[in-house]
Structures are given as C-alpha cells and as structure tokens.
Amino acid sequence: MTIAPKPGVLDISVYVPGRSEAAGAARTFKLSSNESPFGPSPKAVKAYESAEPALGLYPEGTSRILREAIAAHLKLSADCIVCGNGSDEILHLIANCYVRPGDEVLFSEHAFSLYKIATFENSATPIEVPEPKLVFDVDGALKRVSERTRMVFIANPNNPTGTYLSAPEMRRLHAGLPKTALLVIDAAYAEYVGKSDYDPGIDLVNASDNVIMTRTFSKAYGLAGIRIGWGYCPKEIADVLNRVRAPFNVNIAAQKAAVAALADQPFVQGVVKHNDTWRALLTGEIRKLSNSGIRVDDSVGNFLLVRFADAKRAAEADRFLMSRGVILRGCASYGLPQCLRLTIGSENANKAALAALKDFAES
Ligand SMILES: Cc1ncc(COP(=O)(O)O)c(C=O)c1O
C-alpha cells in the first residue's frame, strides 16, 4: 500500500526546466531559461567568495542584510520584505499560507507553470483565464471571480508571452477583486521593462492590504544558480509568511552576493541596455521572416516568444536549431506548442540563433 498524498498533488505535472544540452553540436548556446548572458556582477562573485569562513555556521535567519539593502534601494520597509530560496519559494509560501482546499486560484491560460503547481499542492481549484491575445485579460479574469476566489497570480511581465499589464490595468484588476482574495504580482522580469506606464507592484502593495509583489535576483542580476528572491507585502502578511518560512531558507553566500549585486547598479544597467538593444534587433530581424510563417510579438522581458505556423513546424524548428547548438525553450507546457521561447543572450548566441532561424525559414 502506498500512502496517498494530499488531494491535488497527483494532478501536478512535474515542472519542465529549459534544456541545457544539444546532443552532437560542437558548440551550444543555451537560450532556454531566461538567464542573463552576463551572469552576476564581479562584485557579487567576490561577496559570494567572502562567505567561505562562515560556511560552517547557520546564516542569519531573516536575511536581514539583504532586506535592509533592498529596503534602502527601493525605499521600502524592511519589515515588509521576505526573502526566499528563489522567488519560487516565496510563491509557494504565499499559496501554502493562504490557499485552502476547495478555494479557487485564478491565473491566465499561458501563465508561468508554478501557479498551477502551487494551487494543486493546496488541494485548490485552478481557474485558467483564456488569453487569446496573449495578454492577461482583466475583464476575463474579473468575470471568473467567485466567492471562492482566494488568490490571483499574475506574472507582470508574463513568461513566456513577454506581455505586460499597465499600472492602471493592474489597479482595475485589483479593484474588481473581493477583499478576501490576494493579488500576487510576480515581477521576476521587472528590471527589463522600459515602459513608462509599468509599475512592478510596489505602489499597489503600499495602497492595499491584499497585494504581494515578488521579485528575483535570478534574471537581470544573474544569480539564478544561487537561488535568491523576495516578496514585498503588508507587514501582517510578512508576519504570516515568516511563521511558515523555513528558518534558514536563504544561505549566507546568497545573502551576501545579492547585497553586492544590488549595490552594483551600473552593472545591472549594462545588462538591461544590452537586452534593450538585442530585443529590438532580434524582434526586427525575426519579423523579416514572416513570409515563412514565423512571427514574434513585442516583448518587455529578456526573451521573445517566437510563433510558428503550428506545433509540427515549431518542433521542426526546435530540432533544426538544436542541430546548430541553439537551445530554445519549447512552450507546450505553457499551452503554446506552436511557439518556442528565445532568451536574449550574448551577442554570439543571438547571432547564432538568428542565423539558424533564417536558415530554417529558407529550408
Ligand atoms: C514569471 C516567473 N516567476 C518566477 C520565476 C522564478 O524565479 P526564481 O529563480 O526567483 O525562483 C520565474 C523563472 O523563470 C519566472 O519566469
């Protein structure tokens, strides 16, 4: 006899990470996980190394140095910040603290797959909002709100679509939710957005008692491997999360590296500038391939969603690119089997991806 897990757990499809190997290719370009081609600031690497003498000791349990650094940088209260082993952990933590069996959790059809996992993990019901234009549909979401709605997850910008909601639209979404529902704004890619009508969620958190924003050092700060993210929320919610959070959830090297990464803003600005340049360039060049049925929408993140005529064509493109060592992310698990997601990488990787896409389009 095997012991049954909580209802919902067996409905979870195991998270599929981006692939990192292209068998047989002499050189590979990993553009499948939205990582930064620059990695972390050298100052963050130094800070990471400085953790060595403390490796035998438990880290300070509340990530105080990092909460204080984030608070100073963004003018927030450190008491309202909770750090985690990646923002993934914070997203799980929020759901584990607030979602009850039978609750409904709303997110969009092509949202980041963790939201569904966090829903099923708590024996709740996912309500997927159709996203025909590949942008979060505020009216569609509000139409599906019921007295059982406990949480709304929204990635802003969204992965893998690369689209975003403006601050007024996000406020409209929030205004339509019942006070008993939490709005979780996952702003993992906030640093890359250059739109004047965008807000990562800070203003809405400050103005409400049922909004949480999550952020990460995995993307623009280039620290995905060390796992460090955070959430910003009302103090009462931080107090709840801190009861359930593992006592030493952020290791000492991650705390130190993230503090140093945050202090090196010129480095991050360079990363964002590179992304701006290549995002525009790649978008323009891929649009020239539209005769062969390849399409790309505007993205505000560090990735592009490349659409093909159908799932078969996307799979052929994937194989072709893999044979050239260019590894993209298949999007079937996001409900978009006709798409491949391309992370904006180094100059060499971007050129290799573009050349391979062009050759595929002509093949
Ligand atoms: C929308 C979104 N949220 C959260 C995460 C998780 O990031 P972290 O590395 O901080 O756990 C990702 C990672 O790909 C993401 O795309």
The ligand as an SDF file (V2000), in Angstrom:
LIG
                    3D

 16 16  0  0  0  0  0  0  0  0999 V2000
    7.4510   34.5810  -14.1640 C   0  0  0  0  0  0  0  0  0  0  0  0
    8.4700   33.9170  -13.2920 C   0  0  0  0  0  0  0  0  0  0  0  0
    8.3100   33.9840  -11.9820 N   0  0  0  0  0  0  0  0  0  0  0  0
    9.1880   33.4060  -11.1520 C   0  0  0  0  0  0  0  0  0  0  0  0
   10.2800   32.7180  -11.6300 C   0  0  0  0  0  0  0  0  0  0  0  0
   11.1680   32.0310  -10.6540 C   0  0  0  0  0  0  0  0  0  0  0  0
   12.3400   32.6750  -10.4420 O   0  0  0  0  0  0  0  0  0  0  0  0
   13.3220   32.2820   -9.2740 P   0  0  0  0  0  0  0  0  0  0  0  0
   14.5740   31.8670   -9.9310 O   0  0  0  0  0  0  0  0  0  0  0  0
   13.4570   33.5270   -8.4690 O   0  0  0  0  0  0  0  0  0  0  0  0
   12.7160   31.1840   -8.4610 O   0  0  0  0  0  0  0  0  0  0  0  0
   10.4950   32.6130  -12.9990 C   0  0  0  0  0  0  0  0  0  0  0  0
   11.6290   31.8510  -13.5150 C   0  0  0  0  0  0  0  0  0  0  0  0
   11.7580   31.5140  -14.6540 O   0  0  0  0  0  0  0  0  0  0  0  0
    9.5520   33.2380  -13.8630 C   0  0  0  0  0  0  0  0  0  0  0  0
    9.6790   33.1620  -15.1770 O   0  0  0  0  0  0  0  0  0  0  0  0
  1  2  1  0
  2  3  1  0
  2 15  2  0
  3  4  2  0
  4  5  1  0
  5  6  1  0
  5 12  2  0
  6  7  1  0
  7  8  1  0
  8  9  2  0
  8 10  1  0
  8 11  1  0
 12 13  1  0
 12 15  1  0
 13 14  2  0
 15 16  1  0
M  END
$$$$
